[in-house]
């Protein structure tokens, strides 16, 4: 699965939410909340093996299709500003194969109708362009599911 070359890309995603920045940040900072929204489809699942949401801390999780959590994700937090931003380095692997390494920046901006998340993924894929496509697709789906999560949280 590994290739001799490294594919690089910068992926920019933006999503607006009818929720305040503090609610969006809370959904990112709480691993129990992330389990509900951070996979891209209902056919996928995630479980956290470790979670330490603070600068210098790390999250380790497994994700993939239900019953086949083949991907291991190691996220190391480098910068966190309450209700404003999260910056982490993410390594995704399956078995002994590293798929990608990325610098992920989450910027949360309040606006008149709620907030806007600007997510930047600066990614190096070690398995060809599919590693980049998979990461972008996963984050795009997660941002969409976050909107539903935030609405459900308000309704409680």
C-alpha positions as CSV (number, residue, x, y, z in Angstrom):
1,X,0.0,0.0,0.0
2,X,2.9,2.4,0.6
3,X,4.4,4.4,-2.3
4,X,7.9,5.8,-2.6
5,X,6.6,9.3,-3.1
6,X,4.6,11.5,-0.7
7,X,1.5,13.3,-1.9
8,X,0.9,16.7,-0.3
9,X,-2.1,18.9,-0.2
10,X,-3.9,21.6,1.7
11,X,-7.6,21.1,2.2
12,X,-9.8,24.0,3.2
13,X,-13.3,23.3,4.6
14,X,-15.8,25.8,5.9
15,X,-19.1,25.2,7.6
16,X,-21.6,27.6,9.3
17,X,-23.6,26.6,12.3
18,X,-26.6,28.1,14.0
19,X,-24.9,27.7,17.3
20,X,-22.5,29.9,19.3
21,X,-18.8,29.4,19.2
22,X,-18.8,28.1,22.7
23,X,-21.1,25.2,21.8
24,X,-19.0,24.3,18.7
25,X,-15.9,24.3,20.8
26,X,-17.5,22.2,23.5
27,X,-18.5,19.6,20.8
28,X,-14.8,19.4,19.7
29,X,-13.4,19.3,23.2
30,X,-15.6,16.5,24.6
31,X,-14.7,13.0,23.4
32,X,-18.2,11.7,24.3
33,X,-19.7,14.4,22.0
34,X,-17.1,13.6,19.3
35,X,-18.2,9.9,19.2
36,X,-21.6,11.1,18.2
37,X,-20.6,13.4,15.3
38,X,-17.0,12.9,14.2
39,X,-17.4,10.1,11.7
40,X,-18.6,10.9,8.3
41,X,-21.6,8.5,7.9
42,X,-23.9,6.4,10.0
43,X,-22.1,3.3,8.7
44,X,-18.9,4.3,10.6
45,X,-17.9,4.3,14.3
46,X,-15.1,5.7,16.5
47,X,-13.9,4.7,19.9
48,X,-11.4,6.6,22.0
49,X,-8.6,4.7,23.7
50,X,-7.1,7.9,25.2
51,X,-8.3,11.4,25.4
52,X,-6.4,14.3,26.9
53,X,-7.8,17.6,25.4
54,X,-5.2,20.1,26.4
55,X,-2.0,21.6,24.9
56,X,0.5,18.8,24.9
57,X,-2.2,16.2,25.3
58,X,-3.3,13.6,22.8
59,X,-6.2,11.6,21.7
60,X,-5.9,8.0,20.4
61,X,-8.8,6.5,18.7
62,X,-9.8,3.7,16.3
63,X,-12.4,4.3,13.6
64,X,-13.8,2.7,10.5
65,X,-16.9,0.7,9.5
66,X,-19.0,-0.7,12.4
67,X,-17.3,-3.9,13.5
68,X,-14.1,-3.1,11.6
69,X,-12.3,-0.2,13.4
70,X,-9.2,-0.7,11.3
71,X,-7.8,2.9,11.4
72,X,-5.8,4.2,14.3
73,X,-5.7,8.0,14.7
74,X,-3.2,9.7,17.0
75,X,-3.9,13.4,17.5
76,X,-1.5,15.5,19.4
77,X,-2.7,19.0,20.5
78,X,-0.3,21.8,19.9
79,X,-2.5,24.9,20.5
80,X,-5.9,25.4,22.0
81,X,-7.7,28.7,22.6
82,X,-11.1,28.3,24.4
83,X,-14.0,28.8,22.0
84,X,-11.7,30.1,19.2
85,X,-9.2,27.5,17.8
86,X,-7.7,24.0,18.0
87,X,-4.5,23.0,16.3
88,X,-3.3,19.4,16.3
89,X,-1.0,17.0,14.5
90,X,-2.9,13.9,13.3
91,X,-1.3,10.6,12.2
92,X,-3.6,8.0,10.6
93,X,-2.5,4.4,10.3
94,X,-3.8,0.9,9.6
95,X,-1.9,-2.0,10.9
96,X,1.8,-1.1,10.5
97,X,1.1,1.2,7.6
98,X,1.0,5.0,8.2
99,X,-1.6,6.4,5.8
100,X,-1.1,10.1,6.5
101,X,0.3,12.8,8.7
102,X,-1.5,16.2,8.9
103,X,-1.5,19.5,10.6
104,X,-5.1,20.3,11.3
105,X,-6.3,23.8,12.3
106,X,-9.8,24.4,13.5
107,X,-10.8,28.1,13.6
108,X,-14.1,28.9,15.2
109,X,-15.4,32.4,14.4
110,X,-18.6,33.9,15.9
111,X,-20.9,35.5,13.4
112,X,-24.4,37.2,13.5
113,X,-26.2,33.9,13.1
114,X,-24.0,31.5,15.2
115,X,-20.5,30.6,14.2
116,X,-18.3,29.5,11.3
117,X,-15.7,26.7,11.4
118,X,-12.8,27.0,9.1
119,X,-10.8,23.8,9.0
120,X,-7.5,23.6,7.3
121,X,-5.8,20.2,6.8
122,X,-2.1,20.4,5.6
123,X,-1.6,16.7,4.8
124,X,1.1,14.4,3.6
125,X,-0.2,11.1,2.3
126,X,2.1,8.1,2.3
127,X,-0.3,5.9,0.3
128,X,-1.0,8.1,-2.7
129,X,-3.8,10.6,-3.3
130,X,-6.4,8.3,-1.8
131,X,-5.1,9.3,1.7
132,X,-5.8,12.9,1.0
133,X,-9.2,12.2,-0.6
134,X,-10.2,10.0,2.4
135,X,-9.2,12.6,5.0
136,X,-11.0,15.4,3.2
137,X,-14.1,13.3,2.8
138,X,-14.1,12.2,6.4
139,X,-13.7,15.7,7.8
140,X,-16.4,17.1,5.3
141,X,-18.9,14.5,6.6
142,X,-18.0,15.1,10.2
143,X,-18.6,18.9,9.8
144,X,-22.0,18.1,8.4
145,X,-22.8,15.7,11.2
146,X,-21.7,18.3,13.7
147,X,-24.5,20.6,12.6
148,X,-27.1,17.9,13.4
149,X,-25.4,17.2,16.8
150,X,-25.5,20.9,17.7
151,X,-29.2,21.2,16.8
152,X,-29.9,18.1,18.9
153,X,-28.0,19.6,21.9
154,X,-30.1,22.7,21.7
155,X,-33.4,20.7,21.6
156,X,-32.5,19.0,24.9
